[in-house]
Amino acid sequence: MNAPLDPKKLIKGATGDWEVVIGLEIHAQVTSNSKLFSGASTEFGGEPNEHVSLVDAAMPGMLPVINEECVAQAIRTGLGLKAQINLRSTFDRKNYFYPDLPQGYQISQYKSPIVGEGAVIVDMREGESITVGIERLHLEQDAGKSLHDQHPTMSFVDLNRSGVALMEIVSKPDMRSSEEARAYVTKLRTILRYLGTCDGDMEKGNLRADVNVSVRKPGAPFGTRCEIKNVNSIRFIGQAIEYEARRQIGILEDGGTIDQETRLYDPGKGETRSMRSKEEAHDYRYFPDPDLLPLEFTAGYVEELKSKLPELPDEKRARFMADFGLTPYDASVLVAERESADFYEAVLAKLANKARDGKLAANWVINELFGRLNKEGQDIASSPVSAAQIAGIVDLIGEETISGKIAKDLFEIVWTKGGDPKVLVDELGMKQVTDLGAIEKVVDDIIAANPDKVAQAKAKPTMIGWFVGQVMKASGGKTNPQAVNDILKTKLGI
């Protein structure tokens, strides 16, 4: 169960506070070379109707044959969601006519899905986390796509997507703000990408959401919900929820009632609009698909798939925190994308002393490298600085060969010109001055030249920072700051 309702999540209306209740149905395209019931390619970007088999086009006498890899991907996803895997499930026909659904029904799963209840832990800001329950995950085939902008009087149909495998992941109505919904989709997308079961590319429509929104007075029964179909960006999901919640509150406060309906979100206008009245299950006249036997597999098959799963974000985050003392925030940033976590792991593998410098390496990856990549509009795959080069810089800091300030200068050289950090430090004379006698001489000169500052530092010991700065400046940042601090304290009697 989630924690009691946070007052900050309530929406203020004219008649008092309201609570928004959100559930999401995520349609995730299964990563597979061929479709759910045919051998046609799932490759994106082909010419219209280029990847269409006779099964996808629903030609008479064509029978569906289940794609085992899609089944395995659904099971892997269920395991990643800590969900119940059902060893027996069935396929049903969901009957509705649509121009881009040639057979006049969609093969889906209704009463007996492949995956049952599970949960996703979603980390929010300020250390808070919520648990979003998973109701079910079922396999189904996607429809094609209607094209309305190719001809002045006709619509065309592209069946390339028809028959592509989808996992519909249905959450429980456990979210209470647009922020929670966005965080849930982000976390779910991350899990899918770690598992390799869906690439999560929302621009291509490979991950999209149907958003169910209702409002109620705190503690009251659930209100009537409206479903916002096919929202294909995390930002739009948040905007659609905000608009829809306020729309419903306005109607209820004016004495009206909410009609259960399906709506669309228009990002251009920032509003939802009615599409059709909401269908119930009986409207689709579900019945078992006579062409497909029940889907059955053994517990041993599930265990074999489980044994080959990668380390998932929550486990990786916990390990980074336990092994290297990372803060929850830093660990979350590193595991948010599998590529980022892999890069950090590659840095760790190259460190001379990862137990000592693992946390410092995380700071460098997050602040220096990711910060620079964001500024330059690049991603980790196109980084001009490699994991080995970051590890080299961190080693030099950890061994006190260079200071943090010199390290930033070194990073700039590596970013623009490349090279081995350890070789560059030798060639460019960037090593820290560790000769205490030489440091002492610089300290003595600065103390002698600033008697007024000496008196201030003795009265207010925090003034020692001014002296440290002057010594570092005089040495071009090459003195060891800790050694300077220790010598100053002795000389000033602090």
C-alpha positions in Angstrom: 0.0 0.0 0.0 1.1 3.6 -0.7 1.5 6.1 2.1 -1.4 8.3 3.2 -2.4 11.0 0.7 0.0 13.9 0.6 -1.9 17.2 0.9 0.4 18.7 -1.8 -1.0 16.3 -4.3 -4.6 17.6 -3.9 -6.0 19.9 -6.5 -7.8 23.0 -5.1 -11.2 23.6 -6.6 -13.9 26.2 -5.9 -15.7 23.8 -3.4 -12.6 22.5 -1.7 -9.8 19.9 -2.4 -10.0 17.2 -5.0 -8.0 14.0 -5.5 -7.0 12.8 -9.0 -6.9 9.0 -9.5 -4.8 7.7 -12.4 -4.3 4.3 -14.0 -2.3 3.6 -17.1 -2.4 1.1 -19.9 1.0 1.0 -21.6 1.2 -0.5 -25.0 4.8 -1.6 -25.5 6.0 -3.0 -28.8 7.8 -6.3 -28.3 11.4 -6.4 -29.5 11.3 -9.2 -32.0 12.4 -9.6 -35.6 9.1 -10.9 -36.8 5.4 -10.3 -35.9 3.3 -12.1 -33.2 1.5 -14.5 -35.6 3.5 -14.3 -38.9 7.0 -14.2 -40.2 6.7 -10.6 -41.6 9.4 -8.2 -40.5 8.9 -5.7 -37.7 11.6 -3.3 -39.0 10.6 0.4 -38.7 10.6 2.7 -41.7 9.8 0.5 -44.6 7.7 1.6 -47.6 3.9 1.4 -46.9 2.7 -2.3 -46.9 6.2 -3.6 -47.5 6.3 -5.8 -44.3 2.9 -7.5 -44.7 2.3 -11.3 -45.0 -0.9 -12.9 -46.1 -1.7 -13.5 -42.4 -1.4 -9.8 -41.6 -3.6 -8.9 -44.5 -6.2 -11.5 -43.3 -6.4 -13.4 -46.5 -8.9 -16.3 -46.4 -7.6 -19.5 -45.0 -4.5 -17.9 -43.5 -3.9 -19.2 -39.9 -1.9 -17.5 -37.1 1.2 -19.2 -35.7 2.5 -18.0 -32.3 6.0 -16.5 -32.3 7.9 -18.1 -29.4 10.3 -15.2 -28.9 7.4 -12.8 -28.3 6.1 -15.2 -25.6 9.6 -15.3 -24.0 9.8 -11.5 -24.1 6.4 -11.2 -22.3 7.6 -13.7 -19.6 10.9 -11.8 -19.2 8.9 -8.5 -18.8 6.6 -10.2 -16.2 9.6 -11.4 -14.2 11.1 -7.9 -14.4 7.9 -6.5 -12.9 8.0 -9.1 -10.1 4.7 -10.4 -11.4 2.9 -13.7 -11.4 3.6 -15.7 -14.6 0.6 -17.8 -15.7 1.8 -21.2 -17.0 -1.5 -21.4 -19.0 -3.1 -18.5 -20.9 -5.5 -18.2 -23.8 -5.9 -15.9 -26.9 -9.3 -14.3 -27.6 -10.8 -12.4 -30.5 -11.7 -8.8 -29.6 -14.3 -7.9 -32.3 -14.4 -4.4 -33.7 -14.3 -3.0 -37.2 -11.5 -0.6 -38.1 -10.1 0.2 -41.6 -6.6 -0.8 -40.6 -7.6 -4.1 -38.9 -8.2 -6.3 -41.9 -9.7 -9.3 -40.2 -12.3 -7.3 -38.3 -11.0 -8.5 -34.9 -7.8 -8.2 -32.8 -6.2 -11.3 -31.4 -5.6 -10.4 -27.7 -5.9 -12.0 -24.3 -8.9 -11.3 -22.1 -9.7 -13.5 -19.1 -6.5 -15.5 -19.0 -3.4 -13.3 -19.7 0.2 -14.5 -19.8 1.2 -12.3 -16.8 -0.8 -11.5 -13.6 -0.3 -9.1 -10.8 3.1 -7.4 -10.1 4.5 -4.1 -8.8 6.8 -1.3 -9.8 8.6 0.8 -7.2 8.9 4.4 -8.4 11.4 6.7 -6.8 10.1 10.3 -6.5 11.9 13.5 -5.4 13.3 14.0 -1.9 13.7 10.3 -1.3 10.0 9.4 -1.4 8.9 6.3 -3.3 5.5 4.9 -4.3 4.5 1.4 -5.3 2.3 1.1 -8.5 0.5 -2.2 -8.7 0.4 -4.1 -12.0 -2.9 -5.6 -12.8 -1.8 -7.7 -15.7 0.3 -7.9 -18.9 -1.2 -9.5 -22.0 0.0 -10.1 -25.5 -1.9 -8.7 -28.5 -1.4 -7.8 -32.1 -1.2 -4.1 -33.2 -3.4 -2.6 -35.9 -2.2 -0.9 -39.0 -2.2 2.8 -39.6 -4.6 5.0 -41.5 -3.0 7.8 -43.6 -5.2 10.8 -44.1 -2.8 13.3 -45.7 -1.9 11.4 -48.9 -5.0 12.2 -51.0 -7.6 15.0 -51.0 -10.6 12.7 -50.8 -9.4 9.3 -49.7 -7.5 7.8 -46.7 -4.9 5.2 -47.4 -4.0 2.2 -45.1 -0.5 1.0 -44.2 -0.5 -2.5 -42.7 3.2 -2.6 -41.8 2.3 -2.4 -38.1 -0.6 -4.8 -38.4 0.2 -8.0 -36.4 3.3 -6.5 -34.6 3.4 -7.9 -31.1 2.4 -5.6 -28.3 2.5 -6.1 -24.5 -0.4 -4.2 -22.8 0.8 -3.5 -19.3 -2.2 -2.4 -17.2 -1.5 -0.6 -13.9 -3.8 -0.4 -10.9 -5.3 3.1 -10.2 -2.5 3.8 -7.8 -1.2 7.2 -9.0 -2.3 10.5 -7.5 -0.6 13.2 -9.5 0.7 13.8 -13.0 4.2 13.8 -11.6 3.7 10.2 -10.3 2.3 9.1 -13.6 5.3 10.5 -15.5 7.7 8.9 -13.1 6.0 5.6 -13.4 6.2 5.6 -17.2 9.8 6.6 -17.0 10.6 3.8 -14.6 8.7 1.2 -16.6 10.4 2.3 -19.8 13.8 1.9 -18.1 12.9 -1.6 -16.9 11.8 -2.6 -20.4 15.0 -1.2 -22.0 17.2 -3.0 -19.4 15.4 -6.3 -20.2 15.7 -5.7 -23.9 12.0 -6.5 -24.4 10.9 -3.1 -25.8 13.2 -0.3 -27.0 10.8 2.3 -25.5 11.0 4.6 -28.5 7.9 6.8 -28.1 8.6 8.8 -31.2 8.1 5.7 -33.3 5.0 4.7 -31.4 6.8 1.7 -29.8 5.6 2.8 -26.4 2.4 4.6 -25.9 -0.1 5.1 -23.1 -3.9 5.1 -22.6 -4.4 7.3 -19.5 -7.4 6.7 -17.3 -8.3 9.8 -15.2 -11.0 10.3 -12.6 -11.4 12.7 -9.7 -13.0 12.5 -6.2 -13.2 14.2 -2.9 -10.5 12.8 -0.6 -11.7 9.5 0.9 -14.8 9.3 -1.4 -15.4 6.3 -3.7 -13.8 6.4 -7.1 -15.4 8.8 -9.6 -16.3 8.1 -13.3 -13.1 7.8 -15.4 -12.3 9.0 -18.8 -9.7 7.3 -21.0 -7.2 9.4 -23.0 -6.0 7.2 -25.9 -2.6 6.8 -27.4 -0.5 9.5 -25.7 3.0 9.1 -27.1 5.2 11.3 -24.9 5.9 11.4 -21.1 5.5 15.2 -21.1 2.1 14.9 -22.9 1.0 12.3 -20.4 1.5 14.8 -17.6 -0.2 17.6 -19.5 -3.2 15.5 -20.5 -3.7 14.5 -16.8 -3.5 18.1 -15.6 -6.0 19.3 -18.1 -8.4 16.4 -17.8 -8.5 16.5 -14.0 -9.3 20.2 -14.0 -11.9 19.7 -16.7 -13.7 17.0 -14.6 -13.5 19.1 -11.4 -15.1 22.1 -13.3 -18.0 19.9 -14.5 -18.6 18.4 -11.1 -18.4 21.7 -9.3 -21.0 23.1 -11.7 -23.4 20.3 -10.7 -22.8 18.2 -13.8 -21.8 14.5 -14.2 -18.8 12.9 -15.9 -19.6 10.7 -18.9 -17.5 7.6 -19.2 -15.8 8.2 -22.6 -12.7 7.9 -24.6 -10.9 11.1 -25.3 -7.9 12.3 -27.3 -5.2 14.7 -26.2 -4.3 17.6 -28.5 -0.8 18.8 -27.6 -1.1 21.8 -29.9 -4.1 23.2 -27.9 -3.1 21.5 -24.6 -6.6 20.0 -24.1 -8.5 16.7 -24.3 -11.5 16.3 -26.6 -14.2 13.6 -26.8 -13.6 10.8 -29.3 -16.4 8.3 -28.5 -18.3 6.8 -25.6 -16.2 4.3 -23.7 -16.7 0.7 -24.7 -17.2 -2.0 -22.1 -15.8 -5.6 -22.5 -19.1 -6.9 -23.7 -19.2 -4.4 -26.6 -16.2 -6.3 -28.1 -17.9 -9.7 -27.9 -14.7 -11.5 -26.8 -14.5 -15.2 -27.5 -11.6 -17.7 -27.5 -9.7 -17.7 -30.8 -10.5 -21.1 -32.5 -7.3 -21.0 -34.5 -5.0 -20.8 -31.5 -4.5 -23.5 -28.8 -4.1 -22.4 -25.2 -0.6 -21.2 -24.5 1.1 -23.5 -22.1 4.7 -23.8 -20.8 6.5 -25.2 -17.7 7.9 -23.7 -14.6 11.3 -24.9 -15.7 11.0 -22.8 -18.9 10.2 -19.7 -16.8 13.1 -20.5 -14.4 15.5 -20.8 -17.4 14.4 -17.4 -18.7 14.8 -15.9 -15.2 18.3 -17.2 -14.8 19.4 -15.2 -17.9 17.8 -11.9 -16.9 20.2 -8.9 -16.6 20.7 -7.0 -13.4 17.7 -4.6 -13.2 17.8 -0.9 -12.2 16.6 -1.3 -8.6 19.2 -4.0 -7.9 22.0 -2.1 -9.7 21.1 1.1 -7.8 21.2 -0.7 -4.4 24.6 -2.2 -5.3 26.1 1.1 -6.3 25.0 2.6 -3.0 26.2 -0.3 -0.9 29.6 -0.8 -2.7 30.6 2.7 -3.4 28.7 4.9 -1.0 26.7 6.7 -3.7 23.8 8.9 -2.7 20.3 7.6 -3.7 20.1 10.5 -6.2 23.5 9.8 -7.8 22.8 6.1 -8.1 19.4 6.9 -9.6 20.9 9.1 -12.2 23.4 6.5 -13.2 20.9 3.6 -13.6 18.2 5.7 -15.3 19.5 4.5 -18.7 21.2 1.2 -19.3 23.9 3.0 -21.4 24.8 5.3 -18.5 25.0 2.5 -16.0 27.2 0.5 -18.4 29.5 3.5 -18.9 29.9 3.9 -15.1 30.6 0.1 -14.8 33.2 0.4 -17.6 34.9 3.3 -15.6 34.9 1.2 -12.4 36.5 -1.7 -14.3 39.4 0.5 -15.3 40.0 2.2 -11.9 43.2 1.3 -10.0 41.3 1.4 -6.7 37.5 1.3 -7.2 36.8 0.8 -3.5 38.5 4.1 -2.8 37.5 6.1 -5.9 34.1 4.6 -6.9 32.2 7.6 -5.5 34.6 10.1 -7.0 34.2 8.3 -10.4 30.4 8.7 -10.1 30.8 12.4 -9.5 33.0 12.8 -12.5 30.7 10.8 -14.8 27.5 12.6 -13.6 28.8 16.2 -13.2 31.7 16.6 -15.6 30.9 14.2 -18.4 27.1 14.1 -18.4 27.0 17.9 -17.8 29.3 18.5 -20.8 27.4 16.1 -23.0 24.1 17.8 -22.2 25.6 21.2 -22.9 26.9 20.0 -26.3 23.6 18.2 -27.1 25.4 14.8 -27.3 24.6 11.4 -25.7 26.8 8.8 -24.1 27.3 6.9 -27.3 28.9 9.9 -29.0 31.1 10.9 -26.1 34.6 12.0 -27.1 35.8 11.0 -23.7 36.0 7.2 -23.0 35.4 5.3 -19.8 39.2 4.5 -19.7 40.0 8.3 -19.9 37.6 9.2 -17.1 39.1 6.4 -15.0 42.6 7.7 -15.8 41.7 11.2 -14.5 40.0 9.8 -11.4 43.1 7.6 -10.7 45.3 10.7 -10.9 43.1 12.6 -8.4 42.8 9.6 -6.1 46.6 9.1 -6.0 46.9 12.9 -5.4 49.0 13.3 -8.5 46.8 16.2 -9.6 44.3 18.4 -7.8 40.6 18.7 -8.6 41.2 22.0 -10.3 44.0 20.6 -12.5 41.7 17.6 -13.3 39.1 19.9 -14.8 41.8 21.5 -17.0 43.0 18.0 -18.0 39.4 16.9 -18.8 39.1 19.9 -21.2 42.3 18.8 -23.0 41.1 15.2 -23.2 37.6 16.3 -24.5 39.1 18.5 -27.2 42.3 16.8 -28.2 42.1 13.2 -26.7 45.1 11.4 -25.3 46.0 9.3 -22.2 45.4 11.5 -19.1 48.5 9.9 -17.3 50.8 10.6 -20.3 49.4 14.2 -20.7 50.0 15.0 -17.0 53.7 14.1 -17.5 54.1 15.8 -20.8 52.4 19.0 -19.8 53.9 19.2 -16.3 50.6 19.2 -14.5 51.5 17.2 -11.5 50.8 18.5 -8.0 53.7 20.0 -6.0 54.0 17.6 -3.0 57.4 18.9 -1.8 56.4 20.3 1.6 59.5 22.6 1.7 58.4 24.3 -1.6 54.8 24.6 -0.4 56.0 26.1 2.9 58.0 28.8 1.2 54.9 29.9 -0.8 52.9 29.9 2.4 55.6 32.0 4.3 55.7 34.6 1.5 51.9 35.1 1.5 51.7 35.3 5.3 54.5 37.9 5.4 52.8 40.0 2.7 49.4 40.0 4.5 49.7 40.7 8.2 46.2 42.2 8.4 44.7 38.9 7.0 46.7 36.9 9.5 45.1 38.8 12.3 41.6 38.3 10.8 42.3 34.5 10.4 43.4 34.1 14.0 40.1 35.8 15.1 38.0 34.0 12.5 39.6 30.6 11.5 37.3 30.3 8.5 39.4 33.0 6.9 42.0 30.3 6.3 40.2 29.6 3.0 41.4 33.0 1.6 45.0 31.9 2.3 44.5 28.5 0.7 43.1 30.3 -2.4 46.2 32.6 -2.6 48.6 29.7 -2.3 46.8 27.7 -5.0 46.8 30.8 -7.2 50.5 31.4 -6.7 51.3 27.8 -7.6 49.0 27.6 -10.6 46.7 25.2 -8.8 49.5 22.6 -8.5 49.9 22.4 -4.7 48.0 19.8 -2.8 45.1 21.7 -1.1 45.2 19.4 2.0 48.9 19.9 2.5 48.4 23.7 2.1 45.6 23.6 4.7 47.8 21.6 7.2 50.8 24.0 6.9 48.6 27.1 7.2 47.0 25.8 10.4 50.4 25.2 11.9 51.9 28.6 10.8 48.8 30.6 11.9 48.3 28.7 15.1 44.7 27.8 14.3 
